[in-house]
Amino acid sequence: MAIRLYALDGCPWCEKVSDALDDAGIEYDTEWVDALHSDRNAVKRVSGQRGVPVLIDEERGVAMAESANILEYVDRTLA
């Protein structure tokens, strides 16, 4: 899958991004992360930080954090 979303279950910002991807009809995989920041090594490897949500667009070589930035990217680039 070209689009991957790193998310935490119950995270309202992650849910907003997921809803935006769903509403735009974009196929993506979700990587569920641990609640402890110190256990989010996979997120750090792809984005340089441990916060979520993180969107990876492998096709375009994009890795981004911050839900507002991701929502804008989904709207302008993916939708």
Phi and psi restraints in degrees (range 20) as a CNS / XPLOR table:
assign (resid 1 and name C) (resid 2 and name N)
       (resid 2 and name CA) (resid 2 and name C) 1.0 -78.4 20.0 2
assign (resid 2 and name N) (resid 2 and name CA)
       (resid 2 and name C) (resid 3 and name N) 1.0 -24.7 20.0 2
assign (resid 2 and name C) (resid 3 and name N)
       (resid 3 and name CA) (resid 3 and name C) 1.0 -112.8 20.0 2
assign (resid 3 and name N) (resid 3 and name CA)
       (resid 3 and name C) (resid 4 and name N) 1.0 129.8 20.0 2
assign (resid 3 and name C) (resid 4 and name N)
       (resid 4 and name CA) (resid 4 and name C) 1.0 -131.3 20.0 2
assign (resid 4 and name N) (resid 4 and name CA)
       (resid 4 and name C) (resid 5 and name N) 1.0 135.2 20.0 2
assign (resid 4 and name C) (resid 5 and name N)
       (resid 5 and name CA) (resid 5 and name C) 1.0 -117.0 20.0 2
assign (resid 5 and name N) (resid 5 and name CA)
       (resid 5 and name C) (resid 6 and name N) 1.0 120.8 20.0 2
assign (resid 5 and name C) (resid 6 and name N)
       (resid 6 and name CA) (resid 6 and name C) 1.0 -90.2 20.0 2
assign (resid 6 and name N) (resid 6 and name CA)
       (resid 6 and name C) (resid 7 and name N) 1.0 123.6 20.0 2
assign (resid 6 and name C) (resid 7 and name N)
       (resid 7 and name CA) (resid 7 and name C) 1.0 -144.5 20.0 2
assign (resid 7 and name N) (resid 7 and name CA)
       (resid 7 and name C) (resid 8 and name N) 1.0 160.4 20.0 2
assign (resid 7 and name C) (resid 8 and name N)
       (resid 8 and name CA) (resid 8 and name C) 1.0 -114.1 20.0 2
assign (resid 8 and name N) (resid 8 and name CA)
       (resid 8 and name C) (resid 9 and name N) 1.0 129.8 20.0 2
assign (resid 8 and name C) (resid 9 and name N)
       (resid 9 and name CA) (resid 9 and name C) 1.0 -58.9 20.0 2
assign (resid 9 and name N) (resid 9 and name CA)
       (resid 9 and name C) (resid 10 and name N) 1.0 128.0 20.0 2
assign (resid 9 and name C) (resid 10 and name N)
       (resid 10 and name CA) (resid 10 and name C) 1.0 88.9 20.0 2
assign (resid 10 and name N) (resid 10 and name CA)
       (resid 10 and name C) (resid 11 and name N) 1.0 -2.5 20.0 2
assign (resid 10 and name C) (resid 11 and name N)
       (resid 11 and name CA) (resid 11 and name C) 1.0 -77.7 20.0 2
assign (resid 11 and name N) (resid 11 and name CA)
       (resid 11 and name C) (resid 12 and name N) 1.0 117.9 20.0 2
assign (resid 11 and name C) (resid 12 and name N)
       (resid 12 and name CA) (resid 12 and name C) 1.0 -64.1 20.0 2
assign (resid 12 and name N) (resid 12 and name CA)
       (resid 12 and name C) (resid 13 and name N) 1.0 -33.3 20.0 2
assign (resid 12 and name C) (resid 13 and name N)
       (resid 13 and name CA) (resid 13 and name C) 1.0 -69.5 20.0 2
assign (resid 13 and name N) (resid 13 and name CA)
       (resid 13 and name C) (resid 14 and name N) 1.0 -38.1 20.0 2
assign (resid 13 and name C) (resid 14 and name N)
       (resid 14 and name CA) (resid 14 and name C) 1.0 -64.9 20.0 2
assign (resid 14 and name N) (resid 14 and name CA)
       (resid 14 and name C) (resid 15 and name N) 1.0 -39.7 20.0 2
assign (resid 14 and name C) (resid 15 and name N)
       (resid 15 and name CA) (resid 15 and name C) 1.0 -64.9 20.0 2
assign (resid 15 and name N) (resid 15 and name CA)
       (resid 15 and name C) (resid 16 and name N) 1.0 -37.6 20.0 2
assign (resid 15 and name C) (resid 16 and name N)
       (resid 16 and name CA) (resid 16 and name C) 1.0 -62.2 20.0 2
assign (resid 16 and name N) (resid 16 and name CA)
       (resid 16 and name C) (resid 17 and name N) 1.0 -43.6 20.0 2
assign (resid 16 and name C) (resid 17 and name N)
       (resid 17 and name CA) (resid 17 and name C) 1.0 -66.1 20.0 2
assign (resid 17 and name N) (resid 17 and name CA)
       (resid 17 and name C) (resid 18 and name N) 1.0 -44.5 20.0 2
assign (resid 17 and name C) (resid 18 and name N)
       (resid 18 and name CA) (resid 18 and name C) 1.0 -60.3 20.0 2
assign (resid 18 and name N) (resid 18 and name CA)
       (resid 18 and name C) (resid 19 and name N) 1.0 -43.7 20.0 2
assign (resid 18 and name C) (resid 19 and name N)
       (resid 19 and name CA) (resid 19 and name C) 1.0 -61.8 20.0 2
assign (resid 19 and name N) (resid 19 and name CA)
       (resid 19 and name C) (resid 20 and name N) 1.0 -41.2 20.0 2
assign (resid 19 and name C) (resid 20 and name N)
       (resid 20 and name CA) (resid 20 and name C) 1.0 -64.5 20.0 2
assign (resid 20 and name N) (resid 20 and name CA)
       (resid 20 and name C) (resid 21 and name N) 1.0 -41.5 20.0 2
assign (resid 20 and name C) (resid 21 and name N)
       (resid 21 and name CA) (resid 21 and name C) 1.0 -63.9 20.0 2
assign (resid 21 and name N) (resid 21 and name CA)
       (resid 21 and name C) (resid 22 and name N) 1.0 -44.3 20.0 2
assign (resid 21 and name C) (resid 22 and name N)
       (resid 22 and name CA) (resid 22 and name C) 1.0 -62.7 20.0 2
assign (resid 22 and name N) (resid 22 and name CA)
       (resid 22 and name C) (resid 23 and name N) 1.0 -46.0 20.0 2
assign (resid 22 and name C) (resid 23 and name N)
       (resid 23 and name CA) (resid 23 and name C) 1.0 -61.9 20.0 2
assign (resid 23 and name N) (resid 23 and name CA)
       (resid 23 and name C) (resid 24 and name N) 1.0 -31.6 20.0 2
assign (resid 23 and name C) (resid 24 and name N)
       (resid 24 and name CA) (resid 24 and name C) 1.0 -84.7 20.0 2
assign (resid 24 and name N) (resid 24 and name CA)
       (resid 24 and name C) (resid 25 and name N) 1.0 -4.2 20.0 2
assign (resid 24 and name C) (resid 25 and name N)
       (resid 25 and name CA) (resid 25 and name C) 1.0 72.3 20.0 2
assign (resid 25 and name N) (resid 25 and name CA)
       (resid 25 and name C) (resid 26 and name N) 1.0 27.4 20.0 2
assign (resid 25 and name C) (resid 26 and name N)
       (resid 26 and name CA) (resid 26 and name C) 1.0 -91.0 20.0 2
assign (resid 26 and name N) (resid 26 and name CA)
       (resid 26 and name C) (resid 27 and name N) 1.0 128.2 20.0 2
assign (resid 26 and name C) (resid 27 and name N)
       (resid 27 and name CA) (resid 27 and name C) 1.0 -79.9 20.0 2
assign (resid 27 and name N) (resid 27 and name CA)
       (resid 27 and name C) (resid 28 and name N) 1.0 137.4 20.0 2
assign (resid 27 and name C) (resid 28 and name N)
       (resid 28 and name CA) (resid 28 and name C) 1.0 -157.0 20.0 2
assign (resid 28 and name N) (resid 28 and name CA)
       (resid 28 and name C) (resid 29 and name N) 1.0 160.3 20.0 2
assign (resid 28 and name C) (resid 29 and name N)
       (resid 29 and name CA) (resid 29 and name C) 1.0 -105.4 20.0 2
assign (resid 29 and name N) (resid 29 and name CA)
       (resid 29 and name C) (resid 30 and name N) 1.0 143.6 20.0 2
assign (resid 29 and name C) (resid 30 and name N)
       (resid 30 and name CA) (resid 30 and name C) 1.0 -106.8 20.0 2
assign (resid 30 and name N) (resid 30 and name CA)
       (resid 30 and name C) (resid 31 and name N) 1.0 129.1 20.0 2
assign (resid 30 and name C) (resid 31 and name N)
       (resid 31 and name CA) (resid 31 and name C) 1.0 -104.0 20.0 2
assign (resid 31 and name N) (resid 31 and name CA)
       (resid 31 and name C) (resid 32 and name N) 1.0 109.1 20.0 2
assign (resid 31 and name C) (resid 32 and name N)
       (resid 32 and name CA) (resid 32 and name C) 1.0 -79.4 20.0 2
assign (resid 32 and name N) (resid 32 and name CA)
       (resid 32 and name C) (resid 33 and name N) 1.0 132.0 20.0 2
assign (resid 32 and name C) (resid 33 and name N)
       (resid 33 and name CA) (resid 33 and name C) 1.0 -108.6 20.0 2
assign (resid 33 and name N) (resid 33 and name CA)
       (resid 33 and name C) (resid 34 and name N) 1.0 163.8 20.0 2
assign (resid 33 and name C) (resid 34 and name N)
       (resid 34 and name CA) (resid 34 and name C) 1.0 -73.2 20.0 2
assign (resid 34 and name N) (resid 34 and name CA)
       (resid 34 and name C) (resid 35 and name N) 1.0 149.3 20.0 2
assign (resid 34 and name C) (resid 35 and name N)
       (resid 35 and name CA) (resid 35 and name C) 1.0 -66.8 20.0 2
assign (resid 35 and name N) (resid 35 and name CA)
       (resid 35 and name C) (resid 36 and name N) 1.0 -29.4 20.0 2
assign (resid 35 and name C) (resid 36 and name N)
       (resid 36 and name CA) (resid 36 and name C) 1.0 -78.9 20.0 2
assign (resid 36 and name N) (resid 36 and name CA)
       (resid 36 and name C) (resid 37 and name N) 1.0 123.9 20.0 2
assign (resid 36 and name C) (resid 37 and name N)
       (resid 37 and name CA) (resid 37 and name C) 1.0 -54.6 20.0 2
assign (resid 37 and name N) (resid 37 and name CA)
       (resid 37 and name C) (resid 38 and name N) 1.0 -39.4 20.0 2
assign (resid 37 and name C) (resid 38 and name N)
       (resid 38 and name CA) (resid 38 and name C) 1.0 -66.0 20.0 2
assign (resid 38 and name N) (resid 38 and name CA)
       (resid 38 and name C) (resid 39 and name N) 1.0 -16.1 20.0 2
assign (resid 38 and name C) (resid 39 and name N)
       (resid 39 and name CA) (resid 39 and name C) 1.0 -100.5 20.0 2
assign (resid 39 and name N) (resid 39 and name CA)
       (resid 39 and name C) (resid 40 and name N) 1.0 11.1 20.0 2
assign (resid 39 and name C) (resid 40 and name N)
       (resid 40 and name CA) (resid 40 and name C) 1.0 -99.5 20.0 2
assign (resid 40 and name N) (resid 40 and name CA)
       (resid 40 and name C) (resid 41 and name N) 1.0 50.8 20.0 2
assign (resid 40 and name C) (resid 41 and name N)
       (resid 41 and name CA) (resid 41 and name C) 1.0 -66.5 20.0 2
assign (resid 41 and name N) (resid 41 and name CA)
       (resid 41 and name C) (resid 42 and name N) 1.0 -33.4 20.0 2
assign (resid 41 and name C) (resid 42 and name N)
       (resid 42 and name CA) (resid 42 and name C) 1.0 -63.3 20.0 2
assign (resid 42 and name N) (resid 42 and name CA)
       (resid 42 and name C) (resid 43 and name N) 1.0 -39.8 20.0 2
assign (resid 42 and name C) (resid 43 and name N)
       (resid 43 and name CA) (resid 43 and name C) 1.0 -65.7 20.0 2
assign (resid 43 and name N) (resid 43 and name CA)
       (resid 43 and name C) (resid 44 and name N) 1.0 -43.0 20.0 2
assign (resid 43 and name C) (resid 44 and name N)
       (resid 44 and name CA) (resid 44 and name C) 1.0 -63.2 20.0 2
assign (resid 44 and name N) (resid 44 and name CA)
       (resid 44 and name C) (resid 45 and name N) 1.0 -38.4 20.0 2
assign (resid 44 and name C) (resid 45 and name N)
       (resid 45 and name CA) (resid 45 and name C) 1.0 -61.7 20.0 2
assign (resid 45 and name N) (resid 45 and name CA)
       (resid 45 and name C) (resid 46 and name N) 1.0 -37.3 20.0 2
assign (resid 45 and name C) (resid 46 and name N)
       (resid 46 and name CA) (resid 46 and name C) 1.0 -91.5 20.0 2
assign (resid 46 and name N) (resid 46 and name CA)
       (resid 46 and name C) (resid 47 and name N) 1.0 -22.0 20.0 2
assign (resid 46 and name C) (resid 47 and name N)
       (resid 47 and name CA) (resid 47 and name C) 1.0 -127.1 20.0 2
assign (resid 47 and name N) (resid 47 and name CA)
       (resid 47 and name C) (resid 48 and name N) 1.0 -9.1 20.0 2
assign (resid 47 and name C) (resid 48 and name N)
       (resid 48 and name CA) (resid 48 and name C) 1.0 80.9 20.0 2
assign (resid 48 and name N) (resid 48 and name CA)
       (resid 48 and name C) (resid 49 and name N) 1.0 3.8 20.0 2
assign (resid 48 and name C) (resid 49 and name N)
       (resid 49 and name CA) (resid 49 and name C) 1.0 -149.5 20.0 2
assign (resid 49 and name N) (resid 49 and name CA)
       (resid 49 and name C) (resid 50 and name N) 1.0 171.3 20.0 2
assign (resid 49 and name C) (resid 50 and name N)
       (resid 50 and name CA) (resid 50 and name C) 1.0 -108.8 20.0 2
assign (resid 50 and name N) (resid 50 and name CA)
       (resid 50 and name C) (resid 51 and name N) 1.0 2.3 20.0 2
assign (resid 50 and name C) (resid 51 and name N)
       (resid 51 and name CA) (resid 51 and name C) 1.0 -77.8 20.0 2
assign (resid 51 and name N) (resid 51 and name CA)
       (resid 51 and name C) (resid 52 and name N) 1.0 157.7 20.0 2
assign (resid 51 and name C) (resid 52 and name N)
       (resid 52 and name CA) (resid 52 and name C) 1.0 -129.7 20.0 2
assign (resid 52 and name N) (resid 52 and name CA)
       (resid 52 and name C) (resid 53 and name N) 1.0 154.6 20.0 2
assign (resid 52 and name C) (resid 53 and name N)
       (resid 53 and name CA) (resid 53 and name C) 1.0 -81.0 20.0 2
assign (resid 53 and name N) (resid 53 and name CA)
       (resid 53 and name C) (resid 54 and name N) 1.0 157.1 20.0 2
assign (resid 53 and name C) (resid 54 and name N)
       (resid 54 and name CA) (resid 54 and name C) 1.0 -131.8 20.0 2
assign (resid 54 and name N) (resid 54 and name CA)
       (resid 54 and name C) (resid 55 and name N) 1.0 131.2 20.0 2
assign (resid 54 and name C) (resid 55 and name N)
       (resid 55 and name CA) (resid 55 and name C) 1.0 -110.8 20.0 2
assign (resid 55 and name N) (resid 55 and name CA)
       (resid 55 and name C) (resid 56 and name N) 1.0 131.7 20.0 2
assign (resid 55 and name C) (resid 56 and name N)
       (resid 56 and name CA) (resid 56 and name C) 1.0 -116.0 20.0 2
assign (resid 56 and name N) (resid 56 and name CA)
       (resid 56 and name C) (resid 57 and name N) 1.0 123.9 20.0 2
assign (resid 56 and name C) (resid 57 and name N)
       (resid 57 and name CA) (resid 57 and name C) 1.0 -114.4 20.0 2
assign (resid 57 and name N) (resid 57 and name CA)
       (resid 57 and name C) (resid 58 and name N) 1.0 94.5 20.0 2
assign (resid 57 and name C) (resid 58 and name N)
       (resid 58 and name CA) (resid 58 and name C) 1.0 -63.5 20.0 2
assign (resid 58 and name N) (resid 58 and name CA)
       (resid 58 and name C) (resid 59 and name N) 1.0 -36.1 20.0 2
assign (resid 58 and name C) (resid 59 and name N)
       (resid 59 and name CA) (resid 59 and name C) 1.0 -62.9 20.0 2
assign (resid 59 and name N) (resid 59 and name CA)
       (resid 59 and name C) (resid 60 and name N) 1.0 -37.0 20.0 2
assign (resid 59 and name C) (resid 60 and name N)
       (resid 60 and name CA) (resid 60 and name C) 1.0 -102.8 20.0 2
assign (resid 60 and name N) (resid 60 and name CA)
       (resid 60 and name C) (resid 61 and name N) 1.0 0.1 20.0 2
assign (resid 60 and name C) (resid 61 and name N)
       (resid 61 and name CA) (resid 61 and name C) 1.0 67.4 20.0 2
assign (resid 61 and name N) (resid 61 and name CA)
       (resid 61 and name C) (resid 62 and name N) 1.0 36.6 20.0 2
assign (resid 61 and name C) (resid 62 and name N)
       (resid 62 and name CA) (resid 62 and name C) 1.0 -111.9 20.0 2
assign (resid 62 and name N) (resid 62 and name CA)
       (resid 62 and name C) (resid 63 and name N) 1.0 133.5 20.0 2
assign (resid 62 and name C) (resid 63 and name N)
       (resid 63 and name CA) (resid 63 and name C) 1.0 -131.1 20.0 2
assign (resid 63 and name N) (resid 63 and name CA)
       (resid 63 and name C) (resid 64 and name N) 1.0 122.9 20.0 2
assign (resid 63 and name C) (resid 64 and name N)
       (resid 64 and name CA) (resid 64 and name C) 1.0 -143.4 20.0 2
assign (resid 64 and name N) (resid 64 and name CA)
       (resid 64 and name C) (resid 65 and name N) 1.0 148.9 20.0 2
assign (resid 64 and name C) (resid 65 and name N)
       (resid 65 and name CA) (resid 65 and name C) 1.0 -114.8 20.0 2
assign (resid 65 and name N) (resid 65 and name CA)
       (resid 65 and name C) (resid 66 and name N) 1.0 -176.1 20.0 2
assign (resid 65 and name C) (resid 66 and name N)
       (resid 66 and name CA) (resid 66 and name C) 1.0 71.7 20.0 2
assign (resid 66 and name N) (resid 66 and name CA)
       (resid 66 and name C) (resid 67 and name N) 1.0 113.1 20.0 2
assign (resid 66 and name C) (resid 67 and name N)
       (resid 67 and name CA) (resid 67 and name C) 1.0 -57.7 20.0 2
assign (resid 67 and name N) (resid 67 and name CA)
       (resid 67 and name C) (resid 68 and name N) 1.0 -38.9 20.0 2
assign (resid 67 and name C) (resid 68 and name N)
       (resid 68 and name CA) (resid 68 and name C) 1.0 -62.1 20.0 2
assign (resid 68 and name N) (resid 68 and name CA)
       (resid 68 and name C) (resid 69 and name N) 1.0 -42.6 20.0 2
assign (resid 68 and name C) (resid 69 and name N)
       (resid 69 and name CA) (resid 69 and name C) 1.0 -65.3 20.0 2
assign (resid 69 and name N) (resid 69 and name CA)
       (resid 69 and name C) (resid 70 and name N) 1.0 -41.2 20.0 2
assign (resid 69 and name C) (resid 70 and name N)
       (resid 70 and name CA) (resid 70 and name C) 1.0 -64.9 20.0 2
assign (resid 70 and name N) (resid 70 and name CA)
       (resid 70 and name C) (resid 71 and name N) 1.0 -44.8 20.0 2
assign (resid 70 and name C) (resid 71 and name N)
       (resid 71 and name CA) (resid 71 and name C) 1.0 -60.6 20.0 2
assign (resid 71 and name N) (resid 71 and name CA)
       (resid 71 and name C) (resid 72 and name N) 1.0 -40.5 20.0 2
assign (resid 71 and name C) (resid 72 and name N)
       (resid 72 and name CA) (resid 72 and name C) 1.0 -65.2 20.0 2
assign (resid 72 and name N) (resid 72 and name CA)
       (resid 72 and name C) (resid 73 and name N) 1.0 -41.5 20.0 2
assign (resid 72 and name C) (resid 73 and name N)
       (resid 73 and name CA) (resid 73 and name C) 1.0 -62.9 20.0 2
assign (resid 73 and name N) (resid 73 and name CA)
       (resid 73 and name C) (resid 74 and name N) 1.0 -44.0 20.0 2
assign (resid 73 and name C) (resid 74 and name N)
       (resid 74 and name CA) (resid 74 and name C) 1.0 -60.5 20.0 2
assign (resid 74 and name N) (resid 74 and name CA)
       (resid 74 and name C) (resid 75 and name N) 1.0 -46.2 20.0 2
assign (resid 74 and name C) (resid 75 and name N)
       (resid 75 and name CA) (resid 75 and name C) 1.0 -66.2 20.0 2
assign (resid 75 and name N) (resid 75 and name CA)
       (resid 75 and name C) (resid 76 and name N) 1.0 -43.6 20.0 2
assign (resid 75 and name C) (resid 76 and name N)
       (resid 76 and name CA) (resid 76 and name C) 1.0 -86.5 20.0 2
assign (resid 76 and name N) (resid 76 and name CA)
       (resid 76 and name C) (resid 77 and name N) 1.0 -29.7 20.0 2
assign (resid 76 and name C) (resid 77 and name N)
       (resid 77 and name CA) (resid 77 and name C) 1.0 -112.2 20.0 2
assign (resid 77 and name N) (resid 77 and name CA)
       (resid 77 and name C) (resid 78 and name N) 1.0 -41.9 20.0 2
assign (resid 77 and name C) (resid 78 and name N)
       (resid 78 and name CA) (resid 78 and name C) 1.0 -96.1 20.0 2
assign (resid 78 and name N) (resid 78 and name CA)
       (resid 78 and name C) (resid 79 and name N) 1.0 -30.2 20.0 2
